[in-house]
Amino acid sequence: QVQLVESGGGLVHSGGSLRLSCAASGSIFSGNTMGWYRQGPGKQRELIAAITSGGSTNYADSVKGRFTISRDNAKNTVTLEMNSLEPEDTAVYYCNYRWTIITYWGQGTQVTVSS
């Protein structure tokens, strides 16, 4: 079992910034991938950024250049720096842990961007 605890969501004006953090605990295996997904109102959950334990990253086109994902393997944490936020970024953001076919989700944290 892996537990994921997110923090850092909130309300911000358009153009502002937020930082999301996720702390993983439990049976953490090396070679995992951690990432952030989001689900906006009436939309499907989508991957926005992921990072492997080796540091390789990938981003959704919609956030490239604005969001940065990073991780601390020693602390089992992953962080998402979000800049130049837009109202379209409003969503519940979920931390994700994946190792082989095993995946775990955090409880989600709300990000609201006002225009």
C-alpha atoms as an extended CHARMM CRD file, in Angstrom:
* protein
*
       115  EXT
         1         1  GLN       CA              0.0000000000        0.0000000000        0.0000000000  PROA      1               0.0000000000
         2         2  VAL       CA              1.0880000000        3.5270000000       -0.7720000000  PROA      2               0.0000000000
         3         3  GLN       CA             -0.4530000000        6.5830000000        0.8050000000  PROA      3               0.0000000000
         4         4  LEU       CA             -0.3310000000        9.9270000000       -0.9830000000  PROA      4               0.0000000000
         5         5  VAL       CA             -1.0500000000       13.1860000000        0.8030000000  PROA      5               0.0000000000
         6         6  GLU       CA             -1.3800000000       16.3550000000       -1.2450000000  PROA      6               0.0000000000
         7         7  SER       CA             -1.1570000000       19.9350000000       -0.1100000000  PROA      7               0.0000000000
         8         8  GLY       CA             -0.9770000000       23.4130000000       -1.5740000000  PROA      8               0.0000000000
         9         9  GLY       CA             -4.1910000000       23.9390000000       -3.4790000000  PROA      9               0.0000000000
        10        10  GLY       CA             -6.2550000000       27.0770000000       -3.1540000000  PROA      10              0.0000000000
        11        11  LEU       CA             -7.6490000000       30.1440000000       -4.8530000000  PROA      11              0.0000000000
        12        12  VAL       CA             -5.4770000000       32.3750000000       -6.9980000000  PROA      12              0.0000000000
        13        13  HSD       CA             -6.0400000000       35.1480000000       -9.5190000000  PROA      13              0.0000000000
        14        14  SER       CA             -5.3010000000       34.6680000000      -13.1790000000  PROA      14              0.0000000000
        15        15  GLY       CA             -1.5740000000       35.0130000000      -13.7940000000  PROA      15              0.0000000000
        16        16  GLY       CA             -0.7270000000       33.8920000000      -10.2940000000  PROA      16              0.0000000000
        17        17  SER       CA              1.2380000000       30.9310000000       -9.0400000000  PROA      17              0.0000000000
        18        18  LEU       CA              0.7100000000       27.9640000000       -6.7580000000  PROA      18              0.0000000000
        19        19  ARG       CA              2.8150000000       25.0790000000       -5.5760000000  PROA      19              0.0000000000
        20        20  LEU       CA              1.3800000000       21.6210000000       -5.0150000000  PROA      20              0.0000000000
        21        21  SER       CA              3.1810000000       19.0200000000       -2.9620000000  PROA      21              0.0000000000
        22        22  CYS       CA              2.5870000000       15.3270000000       -2.5120000000  PROA      22              0.0000000000
        23        23  ALA       CA              4.1750000000       13.1030000000        0.0890000000  PROA      23              0.0000000000
        24        24  ALA       CA              4.2120000000        9.3670000000       -0.4630000000  PROA      24              0.0000000000
        25        25  SER       CA              4.5450000000        6.7970000000        2.2960000000  PROA      25              0.0000000000
        26        26  GLY       CA              4.2540000000        3.0550000000        2.6250000000  PROA      26              0.0000000000
        27        27  SER       CA              5.6620000000        0.4550000000        0.2500000000  PROA      27              0.0000000000
        28        28  ILE       CA              7.6330000000        2.6900000000       -2.1030000000  PROA      28              0.0000000000
        29        29  PHE       CA              9.5370000000        0.8240000000       -4.8020000000  PROA      29              0.0000000000
        30        30  SER       CA             12.3910000000        2.2370000000       -6.8260000000  PROA      30              0.0000000000
        31        31  GLY       CA             11.7620000000        2.7720000000      -10.4850000000  PROA      31              0.0000000000
        32        32  ASN       CA              8.3750000000        4.3540000000       -9.8750000000  PROA      32              0.0000000000
        33        33  THR       CA              6.7740000000        7.2570000000      -11.6610000000  PROA      33              0.0000000000
        34        34  MET       CA              4.9390000000       10.0170000000       -9.8540000000  PROA      34              0.0000000000
        35        35  GLY       CA              2.7250000000       12.5550000000      -11.4660000000  PROA      35              0.0000000000
        36        36  TRP       CA             -0.1070000000       15.0060000000      -11.2940000000  PROA      36              0.0000000000
        37        37  TYR       CA             -3.4680000000       14.6430000000      -12.9310000000  PROA      37              0.0000000000
        38        38  ARG       CA             -6.3680000000       17.0320000000      -12.8880000000  PROA      38              0.0000000000
        39        39  GLN       CA            -10.0830000000       16.8620000000      -13.4220000000  PROA      39              0.0000000000
        40        40  GLY       CA            -11.9360000000       20.0190000000      -14.2870000000  PROA      40              0.0000000000
        41        41  PRO       CA            -15.6950000000       20.4970000000      -14.0440000000  PROA      41              0.0000000000
        42        42  GLY       CA            -17.4180000000       18.2300000000      -16.5360000000  PROA      42              0.0000000000
        43        43  LYS       CA            -14.1110000000       16.9320000000      -17.8520000000  PROA      43              0.0000000000
        44        44  GLN       CA            -12.2170000000       13.6830000000      -17.7260000000  PROA      44              0.0000000000
        45        45  ARG       CA             -9.1770000000       13.2770000000      -15.5400000000  PROA      45              0.0000000000
        46        46  GLU       CA             -6.0420000000       14.0860000000      -17.5110000000  PROA      46              0.0000000000
        47        47  LEU       CA             -2.3250000000       13.6910000000      -16.9660000000  PROA      47              0.0000000000
        48        48  ILE       CA             -0.5870000000       17.0400000000      -16.8040000000  PROA      48              0.0000000000
        49        49  ALA       CA              2.9160000000       16.1610000000      -15.6110000000  PROA      49              0.0000000000
        50        50  ALA       CA              4.9140000000       13.0990000000      -14.6130000000  PROA      50              0.0000000000
        51        51  ILE       CA              8.4340000000       12.3770000000      -13.4470000000  PROA      51              0.0000000000
        52        52  THR       CA             10.2940000000        9.1050000000      -13.1590000000  PROA      52              0.0000000000
        53        53  SER       CA             12.5900000000        8.2370000000      -10.2800000000  PROA      53              0.0000000000
        54        54  GLY       CA             15.4450000000        8.9370000000      -12.6820000000  PROA      54              0.0000000000
        55        55  GLY       CA             14.1900000000       12.4600000000      -13.2740000000  PROA      55              0.0000000000
        56        56  SER       CA             12.6990000000       12.1590000000      -16.7470000000  PROA      56              0.0000000000
        57        57  THR       CA              9.6650000000       14.3700000000      -17.1510000000  PROA      57              0.0000000000
        58        58  ASN       CA              6.7590000000       14.7890000000      -19.5050000000  PROA      58              0.0000000000
        59        59  TYR       CA              4.0650000000       17.4210000000      -19.6170000000  PROA      59              0.0000000000
        60        60  ALA       CA              0.7130000000       17.9560000000      -21.2360000000  PROA      60              0.0000000000
        61        61  ASP       CA              0.9000000000       20.5250000000      -24.0200000000  PROA      61              0.0000000000
        62        62  SER       CA             -1.5150000000       22.7470000000      -22.1340000000  PROA      62              0.0000000000
        63        63  VAL       CA              0.9420000000       23.3020000000      -19.2690000000  PROA      63              0.0000000000
        64        64  LYS       CA              4.3280000000       23.1970000000      -20.9750000000  PROA      64              0.0000000000
        65        65  GLY       CA              6.3740000000       26.2420000000      -20.1200000000  PROA      65              0.0000000000
        66        66  ARG       CA              4.0980000000       27.1380000000      -17.1920000000  PROA      66              0.0000000000
        67        67  PHE       CA              4.2680000000       24.1210000000      -14.8660000000  PROA      67              0.0000000000
        68        68  THR       CA              7.3470000000       22.3790000000      -13.5140000000  PROA      68              0.0000000000
        69        69  ILE       CA              7.3840000000       19.0020000000      -11.8100000000  PROA      69              0.0000000000
        70        70  SER       CA             10.1800000000       17.8840000000       -9.5250000000  PROA      70              0.0000000000
        71        71  ARG       CA             10.7660000000       15.1910000000       -6.9310000000  PROA      71              0.0000000000
        72        72  ASP       CA             12.9090000000       14.3280000000       -3.9640000000  PROA      72              0.0000000000
        73        73  ASN       CA             13.5310000000       10.6020000000       -3.9700000000  PROA      73              0.0000000000
        74        74  ALA       CA             15.0080000000       10.6340000000       -0.4830000000  PROA      74              0.0000000000
        75        75  LYS       CA             11.8240000000       12.1690000000        0.9280000000  PROA      75              0.0000000000
        76        76  ASN       CA              9.4090000000       10.4880000000       -1.4930000000  PROA      76              0.0000000000
        77        77  THR       CA              7.8540000000       13.7990000000       -2.4060000000  PROA      77              0.0000000000
        78        78  VAL       CA              6.7980000000       15.3200000000       -5.6980000000  PROA      78              0.0000000000
        79        79  THR       CA              6.1330000000       18.9980000000       -6.2910000000  PROA      79              0.0000000000
        80        80  LEU       CA              4.2930000000       20.8470000000       -9.0180000000  PROA      80              0.0000000000
        81        81  GLU       CA              5.1450000000       24.5080000000       -9.4970000000  PROA      81              0.0000000000
        82        82  MET       CA              2.3600000000       26.2270000000      -11.3950000000  PROA      82              0.0000000000
        83        83  ASN       CA              2.9260000000       29.6470000000      -12.9080000000  PROA      83              0.0000000000
        84        84  SER       CA              0.8890000000       31.9010000000      -15.1720000000  PROA      84              0.0000000000
        85        85  LEU       CA             -2.2650000000       30.1770000000      -14.0170000000  PROA      85              0.0000000000
        86        86  GLU       CA             -5.3780000000       30.5890000000      -16.1210000000  PROA      86              0.0000000000
        87        87  PRO       CA             -9.0540000000       30.0550000000      -15.3020000000  PROA      87              0.0000000000
        88        88  GLU       CA             -8.8690000000       26.9440000000      -17.5070000000  PROA      88              0.0000000000
        89        89  ASP       CA             -6.4810000000       25.4330000000      -14.9550000000  PROA      89              0.0000000000
        90        90  THR       CA             -9.2920000000       25.2800000000      -12.3960000000  PROA      90              0.0000000000
        91        91  ALA       CA             -9.6520000000       21.6500000000      -11.3770000000  PROA      91              0.0000000000
        92        92  VAL       CA             -9.1130000000       19.0970000000       -8.6780000000  PROA      92              0.0000000000
        93        93  TYR       CA             -5.4810000000       18.0380000000       -8.8540000000  PROA      93              0.0000000000
        94        94  TYR       CA             -4.5360000000       14.4790000000       -7.9600000000  PROA      94              0.0000000000
        95        95  CYS       CA             -1.1570000000       13.0700000000       -7.1080000000  PROA      95              0.0000000000
        96        96  ASN       CA             -0.4110000000        9.6980000000       -8.6730000000  PROA      96              0.0000000000
        97        97  TYR       CA              2.1100000000        6.9720000000       -7.9190000000  PROA      97              0.0000000000
        98        98  ARG       CA              2.7330000000        4.2310000000      -10.4410000000  PROA      98              0.0000000000
        99        99  TRP       CA              4.9980000000        1.1920000000      -10.3270000000  PROA      99              0.0000000000
       100       100  THR       CA              4.5350000000       -1.4810000000      -12.9950000000  PROA      100             0.0000000000
       101       101  ILE       CA              0.7580000000       -1.9810000000      -13.1350000000  PROA      101             0.0000000000
       102       102  ILE       CA              0.2070000000       -0.7530000000       -9.5960000000  PROA      102             0.0000000000
       103       103  THR       CA             -1.1540000000        2.7370000000       -9.1740000000  PROA      103             0.0000000000
       104       104  TYR       CA             -2.2980000000        4.8270000000       -6.2310000000  PROA      104             0.0000000000
       105       105  TRP       CA             -4.0660000000        8.1570000000       -6.0120000000  PROA      105             0.0000000000
       106       106  GLY       CA             -4.1360000000       10.9760000000       -3.5510000000  PROA      106             0.0000000000
       107       107  GLN       CA             -7.3940000000       12.4300000000       -2.3100000000  PROA      107             0.0000000000
       108       108  GLY       CA             -7.1490000000       15.4760000000       -4.5540000000  PROA      108             0.0000000000
       109       109  THR       CA             -6.6970000000       19.1600000000       -3.8800000000  PROA      109             0.0000000000
       110       110  GLN       CA             -8.7780000000       21.9550000000       -5.3840000000  PROA      110             0.0000000000
       111       111  VAL       CA             -7.1490000000       24.6570000000       -7.4680000000  PROA      111             0.0000000000
       112       112  THR       CA             -9.3520000000       27.5580000000       -8.4500000000  PROA      112             0.0000000000
       113       113  VAL       CA             -8.1400000000       30.3390000000      -10.7300000000  PROA      113             0.0000000000
       114       114  SER       CA            -10.3100000000       33.4300000000      -10.8980000000  PROA      114             0.0000000000
       115       115  SER       CA            -10.3380000000       35.7440000000      -13.8900000000  PROA      115             0.0000000000
